[in-house]
Amino acid sequence: MPKHNNLKALMVKFGIKNPDLAKKLNISPSTLSRKINGEYDFTMTEIEIIKDIFKQTYEEIFFNTEILKMSTESSA
């Protein structure tokens, strides 16, 4: 399973901390970390919540390398 670095980048960009997103997804922060790191899969319900929070499509959140590029450029 892939790591979800785009999701990490969006969390940083929006100022959303791991415990805050975990609470919105109704999971523990450690479970969220495991999902972001690719150890577990996100459920469809969790994906829908994430899409609503970040106002992005599934592809943009989980596959778009431009988000990563923007995140690394803004932190430089």
N, C-alpha and C positions, 0 to 999 in steps of 0.2 A: 504494500500500500504506500502511496506517495506521501511525502510530507506536504503540508498545506501552508507553504511559506507566504502565499498571497494573502491568506487569512491573517497570518501574523502581521503582515505589512498593513493591512486594513485596520487591524486592532490598534496599531501604533498611530496610524494616520488619524483615526477617529478618537484616540485617547481612551479606548476601552480596554480595561484590565481583564486578565484571565478570570478572576473571581466574578466580575460583573457579567461577562458573557456567559460563564457557566451557570450563573443564577437564572439568566434569561432563558437558557436552554434546559433548565431544571436538571442539571447534572453537576457532579462535583468538579472543582477546579482540576483535580488530578485526572479525571476522566477526559475533560476537555483537552488537557495537555497531551494525553495519549492519542486522542483523535487528531489533533493538529500535527503531531509527530508521525502519524500514519500507522500507529499500532492498532487502532480501532477505526471502524467506518462511522461516518456521521449518518444518522437516520434521515429519512426524507423530511420528517417534521423539523428536525434540527436545521437542515439545509434551508427549508422555507423560512424559518425564523432568522437565520443568518442573512439570507437575501433581503428580508424586510429591514433588518437593522442597518445594513450597509448600502441599501438601495442599488444593488448590483445583481447581475445575472449569475447563475451557477457557473457558467464558463469564465466570467470575469473574476469571480472569487477563487475558483479552484484551478484555473488553467491560464489566466492572463499574465504573461511575464511583464507587461507594461506597468502593472501595479508595483511589482518588485522594483523595477527600474526607477519609478517615481519615488518610492520610499527611500532607496539608497541615495538618490540624488538630493533629496530634501534634507537628509541627515549629514550630508557632506559639508 
